[in-house]
Amino acid sequence: MRILLLSLWFMPFAGFAQTVECKSNLSIAEMEQNAHRFLFEKGGLNRTFASDNFDVKYYRCEWEADPAVRFIKGKVTLYFVPTASVSSITLDLSSSLVTDSVKRQSANLSFTHSTNALQINFATTLNAGNTDSVSIYYNGVPPSTGFGSFILDNHAGTPVMWTLSEPYGAADWWPCKNQLGDKADSVDIYITHPSAYKAASNGLLQSETTLAGKTTTYWKHRYPIASYLVCFAITNYAVFNNSVQLGSQNLPMQTYCYPESLALFQNNTPLVLEAMQIFHEKFGEYPFIREKYGHVQFGWGGGMEHQTSTFIIRPDESLMAHELGHQWFGNMVTCGSWEDIWLNEGFATYSAALVLEIKYPANKIANRQAVL
């Protein structure tokens, strides 16, 4: 993630400034880690309430949303493996949302949903090591925590909806195990929306099926993914495709942008394709080489590195390189705690500087000095 409006970055920390002891003998890494720890201790960030007695394997997410209406209706099917004999598991889900029912196969399960935790109770004990599944049916008006986890806005008079779940905002709009240490092996995402719009998400587009004025857009992603990197956005997107040669692989690049920004994105997309070739050579194979890389325009003041599908406000060369760098550092390799987010951001900042230094060596000193 990179924030262009710097005041947004410092705002969440302002209320805790006096509690952080900054000493001259602390490194930048130690100071950032301590600042983030104080946020947790003082309640500045939501924690996860999901239980640790199961391992997430797969999510099938079926959502219905309209970018003109702040509301979501969903069915999320979770495949999981108990790590011990269990009679219940707990997922993260905002108490602002209503859980209609929870099913295991066709049988209804009892559950409790309070204080942002959804506890699902099983009629019999589930044994460790056996794959099982549950489906959660829910709906409601999502809150917005963190950097704005579920946002409605407009561009040129047209409604737009997007998600941005870092750090714990995923639970604002879908039931999940909202932890960094337990990635799903894969996800399928179905988004039903008014047919006037297009829906972007992670992975590869499989189909767009229209019936009675609504379109169901299906995205398929077959790589491990943390809950905060699952995303979608809906508006009247213009869509165009590029590709980039990475060794023997021709990787698709797909852009969803506002129609009024089409020329800007078409002109600037080659810059991120050049960065992709640099990172592929320097860092190793693009982590999601069997799928794609993509840009999705949104209205937030910066960018967010959703896996295979970066949300970005505008195609600035440094910003695009920063978010692309996160595909290696943050997405493929994910920190174990939000106290260590400086690792994600440090590598992404270095990635952008690397691109600029390789492409514009005469400006390398000025570019380094411009890094805050």
BELTA-V896949 format. One record per pair of residues at least 24 apart in sequence whose ideal C-beta (glycine too) atoms are under 7 Angstrom apart, sorted by the first residue. I is the first residue (numbers start at 1). J is the second residue. Records with the same first field share a line. If there is no record, write none. Layout:
# BELTA-V896949
I=J, J
This chain:
# BELTA-V896949
1=166, 302, 303, 304, 305
2=302, 303, 319, 322, 323
3=301, 302
4=301, 302, 313
5=301
8=301
12=44
16=42, 44
29=342
32=342
33=339, 340, 342
36=338, 339, 341
37=339
45=167, 168
46=145, 168
48=92, 168, 178, 179
49=90, 92, 116, 117
50=90, 91, 92, 177, 178, 179
51=89, 90
53=82, 83, 84, 86, 89
54=80, 81, 82, 83, 86, 89
55=80, 81, 83, 182
56=80, 177, 182, 184
57=81, 131, 184, 185
58=184, 185, 186, 187
59=176, 184, 187
60=188
61=174, 187, 188, 189, 190
62=190
63=190, 191, 232
64=192
65=161, 191, 193, 234
66=193, 194
67=152, 159, 160, 161, 197, 234, 235
68=159
70=141, 152
71=141
72=139, 140, 142, 173
73=139
74=138, 139, 174
75=135, 137
76=136, 174, 175
77=133, 135
78=133, 134
79=131, 133
80=132
81=129, 130, 131
82=126, 127, 128, 130
83=128
84=128
85=125, 126, 127, 128
86=125, 126
87=121, 122, 125
88=119, 120, 121, 122
89=120
90=117, 118, 119
91=118, 175, 176, 177
92=116, 117, 171, 176, 177, 178
93=118, 171, 175
94=142, 143, 171, 172
96=140, 141, 142, 143
97=138, 139, 140, 142
98=138, 139, 140
99=136, 138
100=137, 138, 139
101=137
102=134, 136
103=134, 135
104=134
109=134
116=171
118=175
136=175
138=175
142=172, 173
143=172
144=172
145=169, 172
148=300
149=173
153=299
155=235, 258, 299
156=258, 260
158=235, 236
159=235
160=235, 298, 299
161=233, 234
162=233, 298, 311
163=231, 232
164=300, 304, 311
165=228
166=228, 304
167=228, 338
170=227, 228, 230
176=227
177=227
178=227
180=226, 334, 335, 336, 337
181=336
183=224, 225, 226
184=224, 225
185=224
186=221, 222, 223
187=221, 225, 230
188=220
189=219, 232
190=216, 218
191=217, 232, 234
192=216
193=234
196=236
197=234, 235, 236
198=237, 239, 256
199=232, 234
200=232, 233, 237, 256, 296, 309
201=231, 232, 309
202=230, 231, 306, 307, 308, 309
203=291, 308
204=291, 292
221=291, 308
223=288
225=307
226=334
229=306, 307, 331
231=306, 309, 311
233=296, 298, 311
238=262
240=266
242=269, 273
244=273, 276, 277
246=276, 277, 280, 286, 289
249=289
251=286, 289, 292, 293
252=292
253=292, 293, 294
254=292, 294
255=294, 295
256=296, 297
257=297
258=297
261=297
264=314, 315
265=295, 315
268=315
269=315
271=317, 320
272=320, 321, 324
275=320, 321, 324, 355
276=324
278=354, 355, 358
279=324, 325, 328, 351
282=354
283=328
286=327
287=327, 328, 331, 332
288=327
305=330, 331
307=331
318=352, 356
321=351, 352, 355
322=348, 349, 351, 352
325=351, 352
